[in-house]
Amino acid sequence: MTANPSGSALGEHRGMHHRIPLPPSLGATFTLREAQVVGLGRARADARDLRRPFRGVRSSEVPETFAAVVACGSRRLKPRQRFVGVTAARLWGLPHPQRWQPGELLEVVVPPDATPPKSRGIRGRRLREDRASTWRIGSLPVVEPVAAVLSCAAELDDAQAVVLLDALLADADSYPALRRGRPVASPEELGERVRHWGRFPGRATILAALPRARVGVESPKETETRLLIVDAGLPEPVVQHEVRDGPRLVARIDLAYPQWQIAIEYEGDGHRTDVAQWRRDIQRQRELEDRGWIVIRLTQLDLTDGSGAFVTRIRRAIAMRQA
């Protein structure tokens, strides 16, 4: 008889008898209660090949993305519970300033007469039911976008709040990451909702941001550029100004001073990597310049290290037009 000091073969044999195939009806993520209903024993549910992302939840894979974590966490939701705060903002595709990181808590809200969930990976909160309507993104119950922003307002500074409010007012499907079919707010609705909510963490920040929010913005970078310009003491440019040649649309300019024919365009990475887009950008710039426009293009670098030089270019362009 051959000795087996490591016991590896025996260990593998002992591990394998637990790893019977999972019933297909369970899917990749399931709760212990669902496992019990289909007759899956607790020993199999606790086998090492299954992950435990949340208490009472099992998954065949480690959830490594926001969507995967939400899919696992949603299995713990009970009636009258819904996603709120930064979790809701991410589900709607709103441009929250903090990038998602593994370990970020899922925010779940309950009515005032219910007990907030207390579990690893979940932050429970209370919110009056009349403060937010419930929508479903797939099977996920979530507060609507305005409530999502108001419920995470305490984490925002003034500029970040304006970025999110601009996104709430955006009606363009081209706005990056925003979920299509979302309810679009109006400036009047935003003001009314803030009044209806009364006191809440971050209310002062939202009140300061409301007058600076604009309809028609098509990206967070457009908002950041506009705020940079205004905060530098320059006149506020027009958002998404259209230049036409009769009925033909020549260009829709991100930010413009029509009175001086100055166009300001933010160039994201898509403009650089998409050949067709790059060619259209060049053609459009030529058409604007042929009509007497000054076109000032900027990138992310201009919003950070090069902001001073960028603002100086705009000042010079305005001075030249006013001369």
C-alpha positions, -999 to +999 in steps of 0.1 A: +000+000+000+014+033-011+015+061+015-001+095+007+015+120+031-002+150+016-037+134+015-044+153-017-062+125-035-083+118-004-091+155-001-101+157-037-124+127-033-140+141-002-145+175-019-160+159-051-189+142-034-204+176-025-200+190-060-231+175-076-245+196-105-267+224-093-304+223-105-306+245-137-337+262-122-315+279-095-294+298-120-259+312-112-271+331-081-297+319-056-307+321-019-306+293+006-344+293+007-345+288-030-320+259-027-341+243-001-373+245-022-356+225-051-342+200-027-306+211-026-290+202+007-273+227+029-240+208+026-240+213-012-250+250-008-221+254+016-195+237-007-163+256-015-171+260-052-199+284-043-193+320-032-212+338-004-214+374-015-242+382+009-257+364+039-280+337+027-270+341-010-248+318-030-232+324-064-213+301-087-188+330-095-172+358-076-192+390-084-165+413-097-186+441-113-212+465-100-239+447-120-229+413-106-229+426-070-263+441-074-277+409-090-265+390-059-276+416-034-310+420-049-318+384-039-320+396-003-346+423-010-380+420+007-413+437-002-412+475+002-374+475-001-357+493-030-323+505-041-315+542-033-286+566-031-255+559-050-267+524-059-298+538-076-277+565-093-254+539-108-283+517-119-298+547-138-263+554-153-261+588-136-226+603-135-218+599-099-183+614-092-169+583-074-161+553-095-175+520-083-150+500-063-154+464-050-166+465-014-189+495-020-221+490+001-254+485-017-279+511-004-314+498+003-343+519+016-374+510+036-404+530+048-402+547+082-423+519+098-400+491+087-366+479+099-337+487+076-317+457+065-286+449+085-262+427+066-227+426+054-224+445+022-257+464+026-264+498+040-301+501+052-318+535+052-353+548+058-373+571+035-409+582+034-427+564+006-442+596-008-407+610-014-399+586-042-418+566-067-405+530-075-394+520-109-380+486-121-348+482-140-353+447-152-364+430-120-346+455-097-368+479-076-352+513-076-362+549-067-365+572-097-335+593-108-344+625-089-348+606-056-315+588-064-296+621-066-313+637-036-306+607-015-268+608-022-266+647-021-246+646+012-216+631-007-215+658-034-197+691-037-214+720-056-199+712-090-206+675-087-242+683-079-246+705-110-232+676-131-259+652-117-287+678-121-277+684-157-280+647-163-315+646-147-325+673-172-309+656-202-333+644-228-306+632-253-301+595-258-265+602-266-257+612-230-230+587-220-242+557-199-276+572-190-303+545-192-327+549-220-364+551-211-356+569-178-379+596-166-366+630-176-371+659-151-377+696-158-362+725-138-396+732-123-399+696-112-365+696-096-373+727-076-406+713-065-391+680-054-365+697-033-392+717-016-413+686-010-383+667+006-378+695+031-348+690+052-323+663+041-285+658+041-270+678+012-300+700+007-279+732+008-256+718-019-286+710-042-302+744-036-269+760-046-266+738-077-302+742-090-297+777-105-266+765-123-282+734-139-291+736-176-314+717-200-299+701-231-264+691-218-252+659-235-223+648-213-207+654-179-177+669-195-198+696-211-211+705-176-175+706-162-163+728-191-192+752-186-186+755-149-149+760-155-156+789-179-182+806-157-161+802-125-132+819-143-154+850-146-162+846-183-198+849-197-218+817-197-218+800-231-250+786-247-255+749-244-258+728-276-261+758-300-272+748-335-257+764-366-278+759-398-274+765-435-311+770-443-328+737-433-295+718-431-279+714-397-242+723-400-232+717-364-246+714-329-219+730-308-213+718-272-208+753-259-210+785-279-209+823-279-232+829-309-228+867-306-191+863-312-191+831-333-169+812-308-174+775-306-161+754-277-160+716-282-149+689-258-131+660-274-135+627-255-116+595-263-144+584-287-135+613-310-099+600-311-105+563-315-135+564-338-122+571-373-156+580-387-162+604-358-128+619-362-134+626-399-168+642-392-153+664-365-127+677-390-153+683-417-176+701-392-148+723-379-139+733-415-176+742-422-178+763-390-145+781-398-157+788-434-186+806-418-163+827-396-164+807-364-135+804-341-134+767-329-117+760-296-113+723-289-103+708-255-096+675-238-095+662-203-061+677-198-075+712-204-100+705-175-072+697-151-035+707-156-042+730-186-073+748-174-055+782-172-042+781-208-077+770-220-094+799-202-068+823-216-076+811-252-113+819-246-105+853-232-083+861-262-110+849-287-136+871-270-113+901-269-105+897-306-143+896-315-150+926-294-121+947-308 
